[in-house]
Amino acid sequence: MSRRRSFLIASGILGGAVVLAAVMIALRPDPPLREPGSQAPFVTTAPATGREGAIPVYSAGTVRPRAEIDVAAQINGKVESVAPAFLSGGRVSAGEVLFRIDQADYLNRVQQARANVAAQLVALLQAEEEARIARAEYEGFLRRRGGSAPPGEASPLTLREPQLAAARAALARDSAALADAELALSRTEVRAPFSGIVRTEMVDVGQFVAAGQGVGRLYADDAVEVVVPLSDADAALIPDLWTLDAGDGDASVEATVIAEYGERAYAWSGYVDRAEAALDEQTRTIDVVVRVPAPFAGGRATTLGEGGAEASSDDGPGGPPLLVGQFVEVQIEGAAPERYFTVPRAALRTGNEVWALRQDTLVTIVPVGVLQRADELVYVTGPLAAGQAVVLSGLQFATEGMIVRTGADGPG
């Protein structure tokens, strides 16, 4: 009886629990209904910027001298003196004496040559007088013969014409020897052919130098050059590139050369001087030569804005010079089409396409023409609108009219 009663109690408890659970399930509130999240992909965008004016062409290169020569004597001799400025890094002006060679031997040769010329002048006067006398005697002989026929033409030796020609030739020879001696004497002073900087110097007082022996190197300081390699597409942006005359100073195509010095950047103004007439066989690029006048006047402190556009501040004198051998960046003022755009480099897709947005959420595929690629921006032409959003990331592929979400919609 006790076991039966225990069983009934347990069954009652279990049944009550089941009923209670059923009541609770029946009375529970319905969960709130939520619409499913959007399946449109989330993308990041940036605006396309409409621009006008010249398109910058970017490249880089190494500064080299406009002109550089070996300094050498044209005669042999012992060095008598050396100019204080003729040292590595020294600056010399055009026509300045770099070093002198002992003049003693060359002065003696000039004196000897002058003496020979003086002697030949006397000999020429004698020959001219003897020829005059011989001519007079011959004419007197003809007069004495009267009307009879002459025995024949007088011999040139009778008239002393060869002797006179020989005296004149001897004078010309010794005059040329005097000119050579004076020229050699003038060459005892070795002068700078142009204003420049001494790169190397290897001569000192007492040293014997031979004709043609290089004793230093000198490069011009009035201008330097930077050879920048450009692709044919970039070179095509430079107006009238193939009609520029080398060395004529035509600054119609402006350029800016930028170099780092310490923790700052400095800029120098220059221009495109010419283009090499052949492609580089290894890189298949066109070498364009940018010339920078007055590189030692000092650069101006500068910073680079968006797309490399220069914004400079003039700190006055005291900027560093543009040194030969320095690696620099170059910005050339290219062509100026009527209208073009800049977009971030990430916006340019394979096949020269840009995925732009219309109505803020619909993708449109825009074919563009690429004018120039900079570090962060691409210069393009095409049916874009100023300020139109272009897709940077978030899509692996796109179709026309595809719906996307942007930052305004939030990523959630």
Helices and strands as residue ranges (DSSP letters): H 2-27, E 44-47, E 49-51, E 56-65, E 68-72, E 77-82, E 91-92, E 97-101, H 104-144, H 161-186, E 189-191, E 196-201, E 208-209, E 214-220, E 223-230, H 232-235, G 241-243, E 254-261, E 264-279, E 286-293, G 295-297, E 300-304, G 306-308, E 310-312, E 327-333, E 340-344, G 345-347, E 348-349, E 353-358, E 362-367, E 369-373, E 377-381, E 389-393
